[in-house]
Amino acid sequence: MKRFLLIPLILLIGAGAFAQIRSTEVGAVDVSRIGIDAAQQRIVEVSIDRFEREGFWRSSMSTDDGYVISRLFSGTPMGVQPIPQEVGLNVANDTVLGTRVDFLRRGYMDFVVYPQRPIPIEGITKEVSVWVAGRNYNHELWLMIEDFFGRPFELFMGRLNFQGWRRMSVAIPPQADDGFRGIVQRNYHYNNNMGIKIRGFRIVVDPWQAYGNYYLYFDELRAITDLFAEENRDPDDMVDGW
């Protein structure tokens, strides 16, 4: 009788020990990475574009829906705070990008505002922001980016239903542990190239407000990014791309 009771007792003890080992391993991983992640980061705010170059930003939409044009205008949002690293550098910041849409019909439509070429961001981007004057319409603003592999993504920044200038921002989701799913900013096989690129903005029009003329203004496109990996590259390495 004692022999039969001994087997379940051994199995019960073994299961408890296994559960304890598993929980200890998971806890150890989480705790050990906290200090490493905190130490291996240098988070800074950087300027991506101030919309100072005539002709660099363009716009387009279906000619069945309307016409769109973009150009620079003098001005700047009063609420913009300078980047600390740029104080005293006398950086030009005198113009904003204006976009005008002339609607031909009501309906579901969109238009895009985009640079001549995608704009790269140094490091691992945490957040992208831009100042927008939306004229209090219920249209949606989407950020268009491409990741390390050149794959396009769009991130929702918010609705343009406000008066005057407002800073709109969106967080960049962290990449998956396997390094392939979602928005990938870094591939651990290659340390000489990382980050995302800005492909522009897509404005999804509210069909009930797609009439007449619509005006939209942009300024101060910035990013909060981690430059630790950029500043700690291995100097004793080879450059691919030949």
N, C-alpha and C positions, 0 to 999 in steps of 0.2 A: 504493500500500500504506500509506503514511504517513497518507493522508487517511482511510482507514477506521479506523485505530487512534486517530485524534484524537477521533472522536465518542464512543467508549466512555470515553476518558479524561476528556472534558469532563463526561459524565454522572456519572462516578464522583466527580469533584471537586464537582459541583453537589449530589449527594446528601449528601456529607459536610458541605458547608456548610449545607445545609438542616437536617440532623440537629443540627449545632452550634447553629444559631439557635434551634431548638425547645427544646433542653435549656437554653440560656441563658435563654430566656424563662420556662420553668418554674421554674428556680432563682431568677431575679430576683423572681418573684412570692412565693415562699415566704420568701425572706430579707427582703424589704421589709415583709411583714406582721407579722413577729415583733415588731419594735419598736413598731409601731402598736397591735397587740393588747395588748401588755403595758402600754403607756402609757394606753390608753383603757379601763381597768378599775379598779373600786374594790370589791373583794370584801369583804363583811361578813356576819356571822351575825345574823339577825333572828328575833324571836319571832313566830310565826303565831298560836298560841293556847296558853294555859296551862290550859285546861279549868276555868275559874273561874265560868262563867255557867250557872246551873241552867236546864235546858230548851233550851239552844242546840244541844246535840248529841242526836241521836236514833238509833234503830236499828230495823231491820225485817228480816223474813225471811218466807218462805212459811209460812202457817199449817198447811199439810200436813206441814211438816217439824218445826215446833216454835214456841216462843215466845221472844221476846227483849225485854229492857228495859235501858235505860241511865240512870244517875244519878251524881251526884257523891258522892265520899267524901273525908274528911279524909286528908291524907298527901301525900308527895312522894318521889321516888327520891333516895336518899342520894348517888348518883354524879353528879347533875346539877351542872354548873359554870355559874355565872352568866355572862350575856353582858357583856363588859367595859363597853359603853356604858351598861348599866343598873345598874352597881354604885353603891350609895348612893341610888337612886331610891325605895327602899321599895316595890317592885312586889309586889302580892299574888300569892302562889304557895302556897296552902294546901290545894288540893283536886286530886283526880285523877278521871278519868272511868272508871266501872266499868260493864261490860256482862255481863249474865247470860243464858245461853241454856239453855232446857229442851227437850231433844230429844224428839220423839215417835216417831222411827223412825231406823234406820240407813240410810245411803245417801249418794249424791252430792248435796251441797247447799251453800249459802252463806248468809251474812247480811251486812248492810252497817251501818256506823256512819257517820253523815253529819251535817254542820251544817245548820241551817235554810236557809242560803243559801251558795253557794260563797264561799270566803275568798280574796281576791286577795293576791298576793305582789308587793311592789314590785320593780322592776328585772327583770333576766334571771336566773332561778333556775338555779343549778348543782346543788344537792342539797337534798333534803328529808329530815328526820329526825324521829323520835318515840320517846319512851321507852315501852316496852311490858312488861307482866308477862304472860307467855303460858301459865303453868301447865304447861309441858312437854308440850304436845300437838303432834301433827304437822300441825296446820292451817297454811295459807298466808295471809300478809298481803299484800294488794295495795293500793297507793295509787291513788286515783281522782282525776284532774285533768281540767281542760279547758284548751285552748290559746287563743291570741289570737283564733281564729275561733270559739270556743265548742265545738270538737269534743272529745268525751270520749276519754280514754286511761286505761289502767291499767298500773301499773309494779309489778313483783314486788319486795317488800321482804325476803322471807325466810320461813322457817318459824318457828313459835312453840314449838319443841321445846327450851325452856330454862327454868330455874327463876329466880324473882325478876325484877328489873328488868333490861332491856337496851336500849341505844340501837340502833334499827334505822334504816337510811338507804338511800336510793336516789339515784343520779345521774340528772339530767334530760338526755337525749340532746340534743346541739346540733341546731339545725334545718338543713335542707338549704339549699344555696346558692341554690336557686330561690325560697326563701321560702314554699313552699306544701306541700311534702311533709313528713311526720312531724309532730312536735310543734313548732308555730310559736309563738315567744314575741314576735316583733317583725315588723311589716310596715313596710317602709321608706317606704311612702307616708304613714304616719301615725305621728308621734312623740309624740302625746299619750296613747297607750294601749299598754301592752306587758305582757308577763309571762304567768303562768299563774294558775289558781285551783284551790284545793283543794276537791274534791267529797266527800271522805271516804275511808273504808277499806272494802274488801271482804275478808271472811275466807272462804276456800275450805276447807270442812271435810273432813278425812280420814274417809272412810266407815267405817273400822274403829274410829274413836274418836268416832263420833257417837252418844253414849248418855249418859243421866243429865243432870247439870248441867255447864255449862262457864262459867268466869269469866275475864274479860279486862279489863285496865286500861290506860289511856293517860294520858300526861302529856308536857308540854314538846314541843309540835309546833313545829319550827323550820325555817329554810331558810338556806342559804348562797347569797347572791345578789350580782349585780353592779349597783351603783347608779350607775355612771358616766353612763349615758344619762339616768337620772331626774334627776340633779343638774345636767345640762348641756343642758337643753332650750332651744330657741331662744325667747327671750321675745318676739321680734317675729314672732308667728305667729297664726293664727286657730284657733279651737276648733270642730271639727265636732260633729255630733250634734243639729243643729236640724231 
